[in-house]
Amino acid sequence: MQKLIELGVGNAHLLTVGTAMDGPVAGFGRRFWSWLNGKAPLDISAMQSIGVRSLAYSGRYLLVPYTMRLLAKVVKSAPGAAEARMEITLAVADKSRDAPRFQHDTFPSDTTRREVMRQMLTGAQVNLLSKSQMDHGRSLTITLNDGRQLTLHLDQGFGGWRVDGTHRHDFGAAEAAQVPCRDTSTLSNPRRFPVDDNSSISFCGAGS
């Protein structure tokens, strides 16, 4: 069961996702914002009515095709953000990347990964930094047109979801050819841990 816990610090909340966003990859972005709207309707309403100036995601472990795809779907589906500036900050990978073949494998080249991310989010600024230059958390910062900010801290980033089944990815193809994926694939948030340890999002609203 999803739960909303008031943290007692300003307007911050801890939201446990559970299986609320499971389903076809194609609708992940819409499900993400619809679910969040049910938890923080005033903040999502502000995004729609005031408009979003920028969206900035930073994640040290955005390394594989399917998690990058999920991020792209969330950014593209953000309410009120049709004209927003997009900035994605990735970390240099530091593990073996021999013979990748599947959607959950790490890209063999950081420069290729950065370019594929650019292709997924046309017009986005995509940075590639060492992990020592980045915060440990995975966060999406939303700046409204009036200057207020909303921040989403995703405890497992987009790696909290898994693509059911085994799906190949052609890492040797041109970057633009690597963007399309199997949107008919199904996502799930596997219950490998107790319910309190499922994917969660801590959310800091825009305030007044």
Wavefront OBJ file of the C-alpha trace (Angstrom):
o trace
v 0.000 0.000 0.000
v 1.286 3.455 -0.842
v 1.623 5.803 2.091
v 2.235 9.473 2.648
v 4.353 10.423 5.654
v 4.575 14.020 6.799
v 8.207 14.638 7.723
v 7.478 17.702 9.796
v 9.989 19.855 7.909
v 8.297 22.539 5.840
v 6.237 20.919 3.121
v 8.348 17.800 2.571
v 6.790 14.358 2.206
v 8.039 10.791 1.882
v 6.000 8.892 -0.695
v 6.240 5.124 -1.043
v 5.470 4.089 -4.603
v 4.827 0.373 -4.293
v 3.351 -0.978 -7.545
v 1.426 2.175 -8.503
v 3.535 2.826 -11.612
v 3.793 -0.754 -12.852
v 2.532 -1.360 -16.386
v 3.511 -0.750 -20.010
v 6.629 1.333 -20.575
v 4.625 3.482 -23.002
v 2.531 5.053 -20.229
v 5.165 5.360 -17.512
v 5.537 9.151 -17.701
v 1.782 9.734 -17.502
v 1.417 7.299 -14.592
v 4.293 8.999 -12.761
v 2.708 12.453 -12.827
v -0.833 11.173 -12.297
v 0.295 9.343 -9.165
v 2.198 12.375 -7.900
v -0.819 14.585 -8.606
v -2.821 12.389 -6.249
v -0.243 12.982 -3.504
v 0.608 16.656 -4.057
v -2.230 18.179 -6.133
v -1.451 21.816 -5.277
v 2.134 21.532 -6.471
v 1.214 19.779 -9.705
v -1.512 22.376 -10.254
v 1.148 25.100 -9.852
v 3.259 23.423 -12.536
v 0.286 23.509 -14.882
v -0.952 27.028 -14.132
v 2.347 28.893 -13.636
v 4.421 26.830 -16.031
v 7.815 25.195 -15.683
v 11.002 27.100 -16.506
v 13.432 24.199 -16.171
v 13.776 20.527 -15.286
v 17.141 19.264 -13.995
v 17.881 15.628 -13.188
v 21.078 14.425 -11.552
v 21.828 10.743 -11.048
v 25.100 8.874 -10.536
v 23.633 5.539 -11.616
v 21.745 6.374 -14.806
v 23.801 3.849 -16.761
v 21.514 1.573 -18.779
v 19.058 2.073 -21.669
v 15.794 1.337 -19.886
v 16.377 3.703 -16.942
v 17.354 6.483 -19.345
v 14.161 5.808 -21.283
v 12.041 6.067 -18.128
v 13.651 9.396 -17.217
v 12.976 10.719 -20.720
v 9.317 9.735 -20.454
v 8.941 11.498 -17.101
v 10.599 14.686 -18.360
v 8.577 14.751 -21.588
v 5.316 14.201 -19.674
v 5.916 16.853 -16.996
v 2.857 19.121 -16.640
v 3.347 22.689 -17.841
v 6.847 21.967 -19.143
v 6.431 22.056 -22.916
v 8.894 24.983 -23.208
v 11.077 24.129 -20.221
v 14.862 23.988 -20.376
v 16.147 20.470 -19.685
v 19.427 19.538 -18.016
v 20.567 15.984 -17.278
v 23.742 15.230 -15.320
v 25.228 11.756 -15.657
v 28.209 10.185 -13.910
v 31.140 8.454 -15.538
v 30.667 4.674 -15.230
v 33.237 2.803 -13.174
v 32.417 -0.867 -13.695
v 33.134 -3.461 -16.359
v 31.095 -3.037 -19.528
v 32.146 -6.089 -21.534
v 29.858 -7.280 -24.354
v 26.596 -5.545 -23.336
v 23.527 -7.008 -25.067
v 20.413 -6.212 -23.048
v 18.315 -3.223 -21.915
v 19.675 -3.618 -18.360
v 23.347 -3.650 -19.421
v 25.626 -0.637 -19.004
v 26.655 1.301 -22.101
v 30.153 0.387 -23.326
v 30.981 4.071 -23.842
v 30.140 7.079 -21.680
v 30.188 9.381 -24.703
v 27.691 7.123 -26.499
v 25.464 7.091 -23.409
v 25.519 10.876 -23.236
v 24.656 11.197 -26.929
v 21.784 8.680 -26.660
v 20.421 10.717 -23.742
v 20.604 13.836 -25.917
v 18.710 12.016 -28.658
v 16.029 10.901 -26.192
v 15.518 14.481 -24.956
v 16.061 16.755 -27.938
v 17.466 20.110 -26.862
v 18.546 18.944 -23.410
v 21.907 19.877 -21.953
v 23.533 16.586 -20.936
v 26.548 16.762 -18.613
v 28.975 13.937 -17.856
v 30.866 14.290 -14.560
v 32.929 12.126 -12.261
v 31.029 10.726 -9.272
v 33.158 12.816 -6.929
v 31.680 15.934 -8.548
v 28.093 14.859 -7.909
v 25.794 14.402 -4.942
v 25.035 10.801 -4.041
v 21.261 11.223 -4.407
v 19.100 10.989 -7.492
v 16.958 14.087 -7.828
v 14.700 15.946 -10.239
v 14.536 19.702 -9.603
v 11.615 21.562 -11.145
v 11.836 25.359 -11.335
v 8.583 27.197 -11.970
v 8.279 30.356 -14.027
v 7.846 32.381 -10.823
v 11.141 31.067 -9.423
v 9.760 28.551 -6.930
v 11.238 25.050 -6.918
v 9.951 21.542 -6.381
v 12.473 18.776 -5.749
v 11.924 15.044 -6.089
v 14.523 12.763 -4.500
v 14.166 9.227 -5.874
v 15.802 6.782 -3.479
v 16.585 4.222 -6.212
v 16.404 6.557 -9.183
v 14.632 4.828 -12.044
v 16.365 1.550 -11.230
v 13.581 0.677 -8.801
v 11.604 -0.644 -11.762
v 12.489 -3.626 -13.927
v 11.478 -4.505 -17.469
v 9.779 -7.893 -17.360
v 11.408 -10.470 -19.592
v 14.664 -10.210 -21.539
v 15.025 -7.495 -24.183
v 18.090 -6.960 -26.328
v 19.631 -3.576 -27.098
v 21.948 -2.888 -30.045
v 24.747 -0.928 -28.386
v 26.685 -0.906 -31.645
v 24.019 0.990 -33.586
v 24.206 4.718 -34.308
v 23.090 6.811 -31.316
v 19.822 7.897 -32.952
v 18.974 4.265 -33.727
v 19.367 3.358 -30.047
v 16.589 5.697 -28.913
v 13.538 3.593 -29.879
v 12.703 0.810 -27.459
v 9.982 -1.754 -26.850
v 7.259 0.476 -25.422
v 5.025 -2.600 -25.240
v 7.342 -4.032 -22.573
v 5.964 -4.171 -19.041
v 7.544 -2.574 -15.986
v 7.310 -3.872 -12.459
v 8.635 -2.852 -9.060
v 9.700 -6.259 -7.713
v 8.919 -6.848 -4.044
v 12.348 -8.206 -3.191
v 12.360 -6.259 0.080
v 9.839 -5.494 2.841
v 7.198 -3.012 1.755
v 8.827 -0.115 3.625
v 11.939 -0.542 1.461
v 10.155 -0.345 -1.911
v 10.986 2.536 -4.234
v 10.149 5.832 -2.587
v 10.232 9.502 -3.457
v 10.832 12.310 -1.018
v 9.140 15.417 -2.295
v 9.758 19.041 -1.355
v 6.910 21.200 -2.612
v 7.041 24.713 -3.957
v 5.454 26.331 -0.960
v 3.777 29.717 -1.122
l 1 2 3 4 5 6 7 8 9 10 11 12 13 14 15 16 17 18 19 20 21 22 23 24 25 26 27 28 29 30 31 32 33 34 35 36 37 38 39 40 41 42 43 44 45 46 47 48 49 50 51 52 53 54 55 56 57 58 59 60 61 62 63 64 65 66 67 68 69 70 71 72 73 74 75 76 77 78 79 80 81 82 83 84 85 86 87 88 89 90 91 92 93 94 95 96 97 98 99 100 101 102 103 104 105 106 107 108 109 110 111 112 113 114 115 116 117 118 119 120 121 122 123 124 125 126 127 128 129 130 131 132 133 134 135 136 137 138 139 140 141 142 143 144 145 146 147 148 149 150 151 152 153 154 155 156 157 158 159 160 161 162 163 164 165 166 167 168 169 170 171 172 173 174 175 176 177 178 179 180 181 182 183 184 185 186 187 188 189 190 191 192 193 194 195 196 197 198 199 200 201 202 203 204 205 206 207 208
